[in-house]
């Protein structure tokens, strides 16, 4: 089994040997209640938390999930890659993204969904991301795929979007606003850069109405998700929808893409499903083998120190995600379509 790119990147990018270890240590402190970790501090330092997180886990994400780091409605007989691609097309259709439109992908990861949507609609997609490492990967992949005429990337935060008012015809976010310390600011910024009449379509993580904060099992599952995914917190779908309205945007449609699933959305975290290399890598068995391999490679000093603890963060996340799906207390596929009013 091929090991994640993290192992070779340590040499390719001239990273100091201690960087991975130091970064994961610093990241985990934000969630260590024994050291006084507080929600207010995670909100305040959300940019730092997320940047540290993606500096150490991006290679694992790309290894396990390909170029697109998101869940999708699971249909019987559909492969992992087919499901991801179909969902990206679904997002483009929900947002009515068309030829020649200028589109912002806010929190773009390494650009997988943006490239697919740009290719589908022949739209000009700009990816915005606070992680310089992910921007670097997005540009490299885009150049390799010959899509530089459709896709470009800017390093920056969606709480302070570096574009003029009324710049974009469309904006989309796919599983990115969960990282925001202040979602009100995110939605206000998206409102500002959207052209009048423009649409914003979002696929986001949220608590369901079944979540009970007095239930210890519920709290532990959500804690694992928060800690394992660099989140300040998780909020109810209704709370997020109200924050959208408060920004001045008009909700056109809202719901849960999970309603389209024929199989639990966490299936690929548990078993390979319709078999492929990508399915296997994201499964429980694939993660276990990867973790064992990393342990060996770190012991013999091939993988940088801290690789195993970095991967352990993702194992924690997977445990929380699978359990929360079983309990019905969380969805990774809440969605809404919002419109900026015409002037």
Secondary structure, 3 states (H helix, E strand, C coil): CCCCCHHHHHHHCCCCCCHHHHHHHHHHHCCCHHHCCCHHHHHHCHHHHHHHHHHHHHHHHHHHHCCCCCCCCECCCCCHHHHHHHHHHHHHHHCCCCCCCEEEEECCCCCHHHHHHHHHHCCEEEEEECCHHHHHHHHHHHHHCCCCCCEEEEECCCCCCCCCCCCEEEEEEECCHHHCCCHHHHHHHHHHHEEEEEEEEEEEEEECCCCCCCCHHHHHHHHHHHHHCCCCCCCEHHHHHHHHHHCCCEEEEEEEHHHHCCECCCHHHHCCCCCCHHHHHHCHHHHHHHHHHHHHHHHCCCCCCCHHHHHHHHHHHHHHHHHHHHHCCEEEEEEEEEECCCC
